[in-house]
Amino acid sequence: MKFLLSASAIFLLVTMFSVALPAQAAGFDCAKAAAALEKAICTSSQLGAQDEEIAVAYRRLLGSVSSPWDELVKKSQREWLRARSAEMADLKGKELDDALQTSMRNRLDALNGALITQNGMHLLAVDRAVMQKVAPDRVAYAQGQQQVTQTSSLLYVLDDVPGAKRFNALIDKTFAQTLDATAMAEGEYDLSAELNFASSELVSVSVSSSEFGFGAAHPVAGSRQLNFLLAEGRMLRVHDLFTGRGHEDLILRNATQAFAEAGFKPLASIREARALLLDPRNWALDGRGLTVVVPPDSLFAHVDGSPEVPPVLWKSFQGQLTPLAEKIFGK
């Protein structure tokens, strides 16, 4: 009799030595597979191959991180497996196969891209999938679903450098606040943290969110930039980067030109627009320069979206950068 271990089984086999799991979780015999999801994996060579790839990528990632990050990786894997089973419980045939392929392909990409290295800094990207109950008065709008999966992509600093623990605590706080706000789900939520720049002095991360309320016509998006000075253990302030106020004209002129070229006319007042464009919480920083990221629905109507604003290169701020900014960005 031939036994095939899926990624689910291999994951459980690996973790049974470090976390308490039911005895039957050591693996499953494809000859005895009962759930449609298990049967689909066992009977498809393509799905089986994807499953094995995920198992290999998972083991590789788990072996590349130490405590407490290994436990977070395990938790992420468990949440993905649980969410996948719940979301595909009613699917059959080709619909199930297609959904499995998409889910497994996305998971493989997440595992392979989890470790990030930039400027000597090491970061870990972790996907979370938390099941939350649907608010009783929203079940009908949720097409009868009693629970939904709220997803988050989080980013942590692995290096033991000053400020790393505070930055990671900020990421955890952001995640916890999202869960608190969606304790009784009234829609589907997504939180995503994407790295802009990392060095031993500064970590710049774009945090995007999307809320699609049940019965709503469109999602409500949000964004903010976390520019965190590690040594100081705090968010970046304007005077950390610039001396004087000469930088303001460059940033405003660059954004205004981008709006005009895209044919966008801000709905906000000049004063409100100026405040948003000059707020470091709306600046994405990288090795090239400073990019203003316009928060959705802040300056323009939802149907218009937000125009792409090109970065203002650091060399354009010549004579206006602080010694710290010159050190960080090598100018």
SVG drawing of the C-alpha trace seen along z (x, -y; Angstrom):
<svg xmlns="http://www.w3.org/2000/svg" viewBox="-30 -77 57 79">
<polyline fill="none" stroke="black" stroke-width="0.4" points="0.0,0.0 1.4,-3.4 1.2,-6.3 1.4,-9.9 2.0,-12.7 0.4,-16.1 1.9,-19.4 -0.7,-19.4 0.5,-16.0 4.2,-16.8 3.6,-20.1 1.8,-18.2 4.4,-15.5 7.2,-18.1 5.4,-20.1 4.1,-17.2 7.5,-17.1 7.3,-20.7 3.5,-21.3 0.8,-19.1 -1.3,-17.7 -3.8,-14.8 -2.2,-11.4 -4.0,-11.0 -2.2,-14.2 1.0,-12.2 -0.2,-11.9 -3.0,-10.5 -3.4,-7.5 -4.6,-8.5 -6.5,-5.2 -8.6,-6.4 -8.9,-10.0 -12.5,-11.1 -12.6,-14.9 -13.0,-16.1 -10.0,-18.3 -7.8,-15.3 -9.1,-13.3 -8.4,-16.1 -4.8,-16.3 -4.4,-12.5 -5.8,-12.0 -4.2,-14.9 -0.5,-14.7 -0.4,-18.5 -1.9,-19.1 0.3,-16.5 3.4,-18.1 2.3,-21.5 1.7,-20.0 5.2,-18.6 6.7,-21.9 4.9,-23.6 6.2,-21.0 9.8,-21.5 9.5,-25.4 7.9,-25.2 10.6,-23.0 13.3,-25.2 11.8,-28.4 11.3,-26.7 14.9,-25.7 16.1,-29.2 14.6,-31.0 15.1,-30.7 12.8,-31.2 10.4,-32.9 10.0,-33.2 9.8,-29.5 6.6,-29.3 5.1,-32.2 5.9,-30.4 4.1,-27.3 1.1,-29.3 1.0,-30.9 1.0,-27.4 -1.7,-26.1 -3.9,-29.2 -3.5,-28.7 -4.5,-25.1 -7.5,-25.8 -8.7,-28.7 -8.2,-26.7 -10.3,-23.8 -13.1,-26.2 -13.2,-28.2 -13.3,-25.1 -15.6,-23.0 -18.5,-23.3 -16.4,-23.1 -16.3,-20.1 -14.7,-18.9 -12.9,-21.4 -14.0,-24.3 -12.2,-22.7 -9.1,-21.8 -8.9,-25.4 -9.3,-26.9 -6.6,-24.5 -4.2,-25.3 -4.6,-29.1 -4.3,-28.8 -1.3,-26.5 0.5,-28.6 0.0,-31.7 1.2,-29.9 4.3,-28.7 5.1,-32.2 4.6,-33.4 6.9,-30.8 9.6,-31.3 9.5,-35.1 9.3,-35.1 12.9,-35.9 14.0,-39.4 17.6,-40.8 18.3,-44.4 21.4,-46.5 22.5,-43.8 19.1,-43.7 17.0,-40.5 13.3,-40.6 10.5,-38.0 7.2,-38.3 4.5,-36.3 0.9,-35.8 -1.8,-35.4 -5.3,-34.0 -7.7,-34.4 -11.2,-33.0 -13.7,-35.4 -17.4,-35.1 -19.8,-37.1 -22.0,-39.6 -25.4,-38.0 -27.2,-40.8 -24.8,-40.4 -25.1,-36.7 -27.7,-37.1 -25.4,-39.6 -22.5,-37.2 -24.5,-34.6 -25.1,-32.6 -21.5,-32.4 -21.1,-32.1 -17.4,-33.0 -14.9,-34.6 -11.2,-34.7 -9.4,-38.0 -6.0,-38.0 -2.8,-39.9 0.7,-40.1 3.0,-41.2 6.7,-42.1 9.2,-41.7 12.9,-42.6 14.9,-39.5 18.1,-41.2 19.0,-41.9 19.5,-45.7 18.4,-48.7 14.7,-49.4 13.9,-46.1 11.7,-44.9 9.8,-48.2 9.3,-48.0 8.0,-44.4 5.7,-45.4 4.3,-48.1 3.5,-45.5 1.9,-43.3 -0.2,-46.2 -1.3,-47.1 -2.4,-43.5 -4.2,-43.3 -6.0,-46.6 -7.3,-45.1 -8.6,-42.0 -10.3,-44.1 -12.0,-46.2 -13.3,-43.1 -14.1,-41.0 -17.6,-40.4 -17.0,-40.6 -19.2,-42.8 -17.1,-42.2 -13.8,-40.9 -10.6,-42.6 -7.1,-42.5 -4.0,-44.1 -0.7,-44.1 2.8,-45.4 5.3,-45.8 8.9,-46.8 10.2,-50.0 13.6,-50.3 15.6,-48.7 18.9,-49.6 20.3,-49.5 18.9,-53.1 15.6,-53.0 12.8,-50.7 10.2,-52.1 7.0,-50.0 3.9,-50.6 0.8,-49.4 -2.3,-48.9 -5.8,-47.8 -9.0,-46.9 -12.4,-46.5 -15.2,-45.0 -18.4,-45.2 -21.1,-42.7 -23.6,-44.2 -21.2,-47.1 -20.8,-48.3 -17.0,-48.6 -14.2,-48.1 -12.9,-50.9 -9.1,-51.1 -6.6,-52.7 -2.8,-53.2 -0.1,-54.7 3.6,-54.6 5.6,-53.3 8.9,-55.1 10.6,-53.8 13.9,-55.1 15.4,-52.0 18.0,-53.7 15.4,-56.1 12.7,-53.5 10.1,-55.9 8.4,-57.1 10.3,-59.4 9.7,-63.2 10.3,-65.8 13.3,-67.3 15.0,-63.9 15.4,-64.2 15.4,-67.8 16.9,-71.1 14.6,-74.1 11.6,-74.0 13.1,-74.1 12.0,-70.5 8.3,-71.4 8.2,-73.2 9.9,-70.2 7.4,-67.7 4.4,-69.9 5.5,-70.8 6.2,-67.2 2.8,-66.0 0.9,-68.8 2.5,-68.1 1.6,-64.4 -2.0,-65.3 -2.2,-67.6 -0.7,-65.1 -3.2,-62.5 -6.1,-64.9 -7.0,-64.7 -8.5,-67.6 -8.2,-67.3 -11.5,-67.6 -9.7,-68.6 -8.8,-72.2 -5.3,-73.5 -4.6,-73.5 -5.8,-69.9 -3.9,-68.7 -0.7,-70.4 -1.0,-68.8 -1.4,-65.4 1.4,-65.7 3.9,-67.0 3.0,-64.4 5.8,-61.7 3.0,-59.2 2.3,-59.5 6.0,-59.2 7.4,-56.0 11.2,-56.1 13.7,-54.0 17.2,-54.2 16.1,-56.4 14.1,-59.1 10.9,-60.1 7.5,-59.1 4.3,-60.7 1.6,-57.9 -1.8,-59.6 -4.2,-57.8 -7.3,-56.4 -10.3,-58.7 -8.3,-61.5 -7.8,-63.9 -9.8,-62.4 -13.2,-60.7 -13.3,-57.0 -14.2,-56.5 -11.1,-58.4 -8.6,-56.4 -5.2,-57.9 -2.6,-59.1 0.8,-57.6 3.3,-60.1 6.9,-59.7 9.6,-59.9 11.6,-63.1 15.1,-61.9 17.4,-62.4 19.9,-64.3 17.1,-66.9 17.2,-67.7 20.9,-68.7 21.8,-71.0 18.5,-70.3 19.2,-66.8 20.3,-66.3 23.5,-64.3 21.3,-61.4 19.5,-61.4 22.8,-61.5 24.1,-58.6 21.0,-56.5 20.6,-57.1 24.3,-57.5 24.0,-61.0"/>
</svg>
